[in-house]
Amino acid sequence: MKKNSPLLVAENVSLVRDTRSILDGVSLDVRGGKLLAVIGPNGAGKSSLLSVMSGLWKADTGRIMLEGRDIREYTAAERARRCAVMRQDNSRPSGMTVLEAVEIGRLAHGSGGDESGIVAREMLRRMDLEDIALRDCARLSGGEWQRVAFARTLAQVWKSENGGVLLLDEPVSSLDPAHQHHLLGSAREFAREGHAVLIILHDLNLTAHYADEVVLLAGGCVRASGAAGDIMRQELLSEVYGCRVVAVEDAARGTRALVSLPGPVRR
């Protein structure tokens, strides 16, 4: 499959839970070579969308297409070889080393032994986790485990035939600023290698810095979508989030940061 072609597509997806509309006619493409960020206020439907797009939940209307086929036509193993999900509630295993935990990501490929170990060590190298490879996962901090979980997710779709899909639900929530940049930089590098990455983020500044494309959800609907530079505008974000969002320009470095401030939205 060509770079920049859609690997995972949501077509007019709607979801209802307990008579409440969670998603309403959501459509988006996750393309190879691109990092797509999904943002929006709490309750906008971001995590629910990820559950539908991963095949965990069935949409009430619409469909999810993975490599041109309905995602529900794949077996669990076939889907896992193509699409890996990192959720917020990743539980850490006890009595298992970090290396073993990352090797689990290769189970869907039916591989073990040397091949799994080689891939796992490469993922640990990418995440600067080689020094804790033999540590028990139960002894990790929350931030360390989040980085290990990301390495395991990468391992799951490493060298997928047509490019793998990463679905990441707030993967930097427990990380300090330096490790946030490292993980998101690794995700963007993975996308540049031809894979497709969808990432749910709350930090607007990180979104503006790392995303190629952005989908802004509000009330279960797509409020806006497109290139990051077109969506990460202070007027639009202030309106949707209900707080002041301002852009801070650093002309000397040619960079632009987005900062949220207390107080009413200025009209």
JOGIPE-V227842 format. One record per run of one state. SS is the DSSP state (A for helix, B for strand, O for the rest). FROM is the first residue (numbers start at 1). TO is the last residue. If there is no record, write none. Layout:
BEGIN
ss: [SS	SS]
from: [FROM	FROM]
to: [TO	TO]
END
This chain:
BEGIN
ss: [O	B	O	B	O	B	O	A	O	B	O	B	A	O	A	B	O	B	A	O	A	O	A	O	B	A	O	A	O	B	O	A	O	B	O	A	O	B	O	B	A	O	A	O	B	O	B	O]
from: [1	6	18	20	32	35	41	46	54	61	67	69	71	74	76	83	87	97	98	110	113	127	130	133	136	137	140	142	158	165	170	177	193	196	201	204	211	213	219	221	228	232	234	242	244	251	255	262]
to: [5	17	19	31	34	40	45	53	60	66	68	70	73	75	82	86	96	97	109	112	126	129	132	135	136	139	141	157	164	169	176	192	195	200	203	210	212	218	220	227	231	233	241	243	250	254	261	267]
END
